[in-house]
Amino acid sequence: MPPSRTPPKSPSALEFQERDRFDMDYGTNTTTPLAMSAFPDIPNVAHGKPYMASWTSEIERSFELLHASLGPRMPLYSFVDIGCGKGKVPIVWRLCGKKAGIHQRIVGLDYHRPFIDIARHNHQKVFGNEGEFVDTDACAFDYSRLGNGLIAYLYNPFDNVILDKTLTRLRRIPCIIVYNIPVHAEVLPAHGFELIHERRGVNQNQETKIYSNHRRPA
Ligand SMILES: C[S@@+](CC[C@H](N)C(=O)[O-])C[C@H]1O[C@@H](n2cnc3c(N)ncnc32)[C@H](O)[C@@H]1O
């Protein structure tokens, strides 16, 4: 077990291990939040949640679970972090993929352009290239561009209104959704998504629900 798997007792030590430590290890800028008041006039900003980075071990756990379940079919799925902020999730997902010897298309999208610039810079630091990050609103993006099989990651990015619109756009695509801090989980079944896994820990950042809209993943 890597050290990040043993939760330390104090909340601040846990916070350091799951957020700051990633930036210390990779020289990235993912931990510092950004006030939404700093956002320009983005149409759906009132529906959006503020930026916070996912916990490192929680991203790794979801990768390992899906890798174990999809096996050799994992690379058939593109991965998209919907509301990627500073790009930590695509970076951690790619690091997990490299370790497992898997090549997947990995994309991050966010409606706030400065996040996309920071995400590209962070990706450049870790992998020597900018990666694939798109400046777009989640409910305006054509997800079929990413292929016919998707793992979509959501870390509580927006409210039920935008979630509903985004899921409508995913309707015709075989899709697995990893929903971390799943506060609007009630929206998913109406879009044909079935719960296939759930877990929770002592902290809200350790609650994840995983859904699929197709019985046998592609
Ligand atoms: C809680 S943060 C998650 C950041 C990242 N996914 C992670 O886990 O480290 C939510 C992000 O969603 C973005 N967001 C909110 N509403 C959005 C929308 N309608 N379209 C695209 N991005 C959105 C915010 O700008 C913010 O960066």
The ligand as an SDF file (V2000), in Angstrom:
LIG
                    3D

 27 29  0  0  0  0  0  0  0  0999 V2000
  -15.2180   21.3160   -7.4290 C   0  0  0  0  0  0  0  0  0  0  0  0
  -14.2880   21.8690   -8.8370 S   0  0  0  0  0  0  0  0  0  0  0  0
  -13.6380   20.3420   -9.4460 C   0  0  0  0  0  0  0  0  0  0  0  0
  -12.2610   20.4880  -10.0850 C   0  0  0  0  0  0  0  0  0  0  0  0
  -11.6610   19.1940  -10.6360 C   0  0  0  0  0  0  0  0  0  0  0  0
  -12.6110   18.3910  -11.3500 N   0  0  0  0  0  0  0  0  0  0  0  0
  -11.0750   18.3300   -9.5410 C   0  0  0  0  0  0  0  0  0  0  0  0
  -11.7280   17.3720   -9.1520 O   0  0  0  0  0  0  0  0  0  0  0  0
   -9.9410   18.5890   -9.0850 O   0  0  0  0  0  0  0  0  0  0  0  0
  -15.6190   22.2690   -9.9690 C   0  0  0  0  0  0  0  0  0  0  0  0
  -15.1620   22.8530  -11.2830 C   0  0  0  0  0  0  0  0  0  0  0  0
  -16.2590   22.8530  -12.1930 O   0  0  0  0  0  0  0  0  0  0  0  0
  -16.1980   23.9910  -13.0210 C   0  0  0  0  0  0  0  0  0  0  0  0
  -17.5620   24.2340  -13.5500 N   0  0  0  0  0  0  0  0  0  0  0  0
  -18.6590   24.5950  -12.8660 C   0  0  0  0  0  0  0  0  0  0  0  0
  -19.7110   24.7200  -13.6960 N   0  0  0  0  0  0  0  0  0  0  0  0
  -19.2740   24.4150  -14.9410 C   0  0  0  0  0  0  0  0  0  0  0  0
  -19.8900   24.3440  -16.2270 C   0  0  0  0  0  0  0  0  0  0  0  0
  -21.2080   24.6370  -16.3920 N   0  0  0  0  0  0  0  0  0  0  0  0
  -19.1480   23.9980  -17.2870 N   0  0  0  0  0  0  0  0  0  0  0  0
  -17.8190   23.7190  -17.1380 C   0  0  0  0  0  0  0  0  0  0  0  0
  -17.1740   23.7730  -15.9520 N   0  0  0  0  0  0  0  0  0  0  0  0
  -17.8940   24.1020  -14.8590 C   0  0  0  0  0  0  0  0  0  0  0  0
  -15.6690   25.0830  -12.0810 C   0  0  0  0  0  0  0  0  0  0  0  0
  -15.0620   26.1480  -12.8020 O   0  0  0  0  0  0  0  0  0  0  0  0
  -14.6740   24.2930  -11.2320 C   0  0  0  0  0  0  0  0  0  0  0  0
  -13.3730   24.3670  -11.7850 O   0  0  0  0  0  0  0  0  0  0  0  0
  1  2  1  0
  2  3  1  0
  2 10  1  0
  3  4  1  0
  4  5  1  0
  5  6  1  0
  5  7  1  0
  7  8  2  0
  7  9  1  0
 10 11  1  0
 11 12  1  0
 11 26  1  0
 12 13  1  0
 13 14  1  0
 13 24  1  0
 14 15  1  0
 14 23  1  0
 15 16  2  0
 16 17  1  0
 17 18  1  0
 17 23  2  0
 18 19  1  0
 18 20  2  0
 20 21  1  0
 21 22  2  0
 22 23  1  0
 24 25  1  0
 24 26  1  0
 26 27  1  0
M  CHG  2   2   1   9  -1
M  END
$$$$
